[in-house]
């Protein structure tokens, strides 16, 4: 368990942000955790991403994240400085990471001075090492992530909108209590359910929540920053990465309700609009509307108005269908 004792000023400064760089790094950890194949909806994407890493030499530096220990200095996965950043903006800031931050974090993680070989270049030739890794990440982004980013961004935008509304309407206590099934909020302690045992206090800081498409249930916590504690969690909408709505012929949910409706049900683990679903799944809005109408008539999906938008979500019967027949959803781990 990771237990974070959060004081009132930190809790009051709870915010939500999108980090393309964090999703890039999480995607590489996903490949590392699943060397023989990733689960749906990541499987088709993972095959293509491994081929990209194997055949595109410019992506080679990004493979650093396939070799890192599960806990690593935060300068390699920096906290986003704005609520929404582009990958280019984040990589520019990464290239400019000050030497004192790198030295301080390496000293904290490796107090005996036994810095691993793969991290020594960041200490000994900082500028070259940062530029080399940033170039590798940029090449990997262009080939493996950029084609999916418009749909990913749409899903993340919906996630942030929903969480921000919950934060504004009900406050941070309600937001944290419903954030993720393996995140527990028992004031003043936020617990991330993980094999790692670690506890610390967040005093007079900011709590930054970052949803990730590639998390697949993994939770991470970054607290090296003097002013910010970052917690990442799984964003709904990962179904957009599937090459087809349902990739396996033995998918029980697809057999029961059909491939298109199964994909819509899986995607509605977070409420979404018709347009958001269409973008995420690569389907025509009219097709998504037809699926939603059928699922609503069956009592497994509900329709709610949120301001000027109409959002669809799962009824208890829909949640039961996804949980019972929806496929592998076991969580995986990484920390930073």
N, C-alpha and C positions, 0 to 999 in steps of 0.2 A: 504494500500500500504506500502511496505517496500522500502524506497528510500536510495540508497547507493551512496554517492558522492565520486567518485574515482579519485585520483590524477594521474598524468602521470606516476610516478615511479611504482605505484601499477598496473596500466593498462599494463605497459610494462612487468610486471612479471606474467601475466596471464598464468596459467598452468591447466592441466587436470589430474585427478587421479581416480583410481578405489578404492572403499572402501567396502569390504565385510561386515564389521561391520555396516556401515551406511545402507546397504541394509537389514541386519538383523533387525535393529531397525525400519526401514521404513516398513518392512513386518508386524511387530507387531502393528504399528500404523494403517496399512491397516486393520488388523483384528479388531482393536478397532473402527475404523470409520464405519465398516460394520458388526455389530454384528449379523445381520439376513441373511447374505450371501453377498459375494462380486461379483462384475460384472465380465463378461468375460474379460480377460482370467484368472482371479485370482480365479474363483469360486471353481473349483475342488481342487486346491491347498489349498484354505482357509478352506475347509471342513476337509481336512486331517490335516492341521496345528492345527486347533482347537481341533481335536481329540488327537493329540500328546500332546498338552498342558494339556488336561484333563486327559490323561492316563499315561503319562511319568513323574513320580515325579521329576526327575532330572531337568526338564525344568522349574519348578515352579518359581525360582528367575527371569527368563526372563519376567514373567508376570508383573514385575514392570512397563514395558513400556505400559501396558494396563491401568495403573492407574495414570500415570504422567499427570500433566497439559500440555497444548499444548506448553507452553514455559518453558524450563527447562535448567539447567546449562550444558554447553558444555562438561564438563568432562565425562558425561554419553554417549556422542556421539563424541568422540575425532576426531580431524582432522587427516587424514592419513599423515604420515610423509614421505612416499615415493610414487612415481607414481603408483606402484602396490604393494600391501601387501597381505599376506595370512591372513585368519581369526586368525590363531594361533599367528602370529606376532602382530596383532593388540590387541588381548586379553592379550598377555604378557605385552605390553606397558600399557594397561588399568590397569592391576593389580598393576603396579608400579607408578600409578598416585600419585604425591607428595601431602602431606597433605596441603601444602600452596596453591596449585591450587584449591583444593576442598574448603578450607576455604574462599579464595578470591571470588570464584564464588558464593558460598552460601550467602556470605555477600552482594554481588551485587544483587542477585535475591531476597533476603529476608533481607533487611536492618534493619528491626525491630527485627530481630532474630527469627521470627516465622517460622522456617524451618519445612516443613511438616513432619509428623511422618515417612513416607516411605523413606525420605532422611536423617533423623537424624543418622542412622547407619554409613553413609559415613563420618560424622563429628566425631562421638563419638568412632567408632571402625573401622577406615578406612580400614585396611588390611583385616579384616574378611569380611566386606561388599563388597569390591572390588572383593575378591576371590569368594565369594558366587555368585555374579552377573555374573562374568566371567564364572564360572562353569555352571550356568544355561543357559547362551547364547551358550556356547560350546555344551551342550546337545541338545538345540533347533536347532542349526546349523546342527548337525549330523543327526537329524531325519527329519527336515523340509526343510532345504536349500541345504545341501550337495548333495542329489541326482540330483538336478537341476543345481548345480554350474558349471559343465563343459559347459553346453549350455549357462548359464547366462554369464560366463566368455567370451565365444566366441562372444556373442552379445555385451558385454561391450567393448571388444577389438576392434570390428569394429566401435563402436561409438567413442571411443577415437581416433582411426586412422583417421576417417573422420574429427573430430573436430581439431585434431592436424594439419592435412594438410590444413584445412581452416585457422587456426591460422598462419601457416608458409607462406601460399600463399597470404592471404589477410589482415592479421593483426588482432588484438583483436577487433577493431571496427566492422568489418564484422562478426567475430565469435559471438560476443554478440548480434548483431542485428538479427541473425538467430537462436539463441540458443533454444528458446521456445516461443510458442504463447503468453504466459503470462509473458514473460520477455521483458522489453522494454529498449533499450539503446538509450539515448539522451544525448550525451556527455555533461557534465561529470557524469550524473546520470544514474545508473542502477536501474530500478524499477521492483520489483516483485509484480505482481497484486494479492493481498491477502486482506482478510478483516482486518487484523491487520494493525494499523497505527504506523509506526516507521521509523525514519530517523537517519542516522549517516554518518560520514565521514571515508573513508579508506585512510589514509595518510601514505605513505612510507611503505606499506605492500605488501603482495602477494595475488592475487585473485586466488583461487583454485576452479575449476569447477568439480563437482562430479556427473556423471550420475548414476541413480538408476533404476533398473528393477522394484522395488516394489513401485515406487513413485505414479503411476497412476495420474499424473498431479499435484501432490503436489509439492510445492517449499519450500525449507527451507534455512535459512541463519544463519551462526554461526560466531560471531564476538568477542567471549570472548578471543580468542588467541591473544597475543600481536603482532604477526607478520603476521597472515594469516586471511583473510576473506574467508569462504567457502560458496559456493552456490551450492545446489543440485537441480537437475532437472530430469524430466522423460526421461530415455533412451528408444529408440525404441528397439524392440525385446522382449517385454513382452509376446508375443504370445507363446513363448516356454513353459510357465507355464501351458498352456492348456492341459488337459488330452487327449483331442481330438482336431483336428483342429477347429471344430465348434461345441460347445456343445449343442446348442438349435435347436430343430426341426423347430422353427418358425424364424430362422435367415434368413432375407431377402437376404442378400448378398450371403449366401450359396445356397439358392433356385435359385438365378439368375445365378451364375457362377460355382456352385459346392463347396463341402466342402473343398477340397484340395486347389483349386484356391482362395477361400475366405481367407483361412489361410495365403497363400502367400501374397495376397494383403494387409492384415492387417499388416503383418510383414514388408512390404516394406515402411512403413512410414519413415524409414531411409534406405538409400541405403545399400544393402547387397550382398554378394557373394552367389553363389549356395551352396558352402560348409557351409557357415554361416547359411543360411536358413535351410538346411537339418539338421544341428545340433540343431538349435533352435526349429524346428517343429517336430523333431524325425522322419523324412521321409528319404527315400533313395535319394541320389543326383540325380539319374536318374529320379525319380518321380518329384522332384523339377524342374529339367531341362525341363521336359515335360510341367509342369504347366506354367513355365516362357515363354516357346515358344508360348503357346497358348495365354497368356496374352499380350505378345509383338505383336503378329499378330493382336490382337484385338485393339491395340493402347492405352492400358491402362498402359503399363510398357515399360520403355526404358532400354537400355543396354549401359553402359559407361565403358571405360577402365581407370583405375587409377593406373598408373605405371604398375606393372606386374599383377595386379588383374583386374578382370572384375566385376563390381558392377551393380546391377539392382536397379531401383528406379521407383517411380510412375510418370506417365504423369498426366497432369491436369485432364484428364478423370478418371484416377485411383483414384486420390485424391477425386474427386467428388463422386465416387462410395463408397469409404470407409466412407466419411463423411455422406452421405445420407442414406446408408444401413448398415453401419458397426457395429451398435450397440451402447450401452451406453459408452460414453467416458467422462462423466462429471467429472471435477476436484474435488479433495478433498484437505484438508489443514492440515498441521502441521508445527510448527516452533520450532526452538531451539535457 
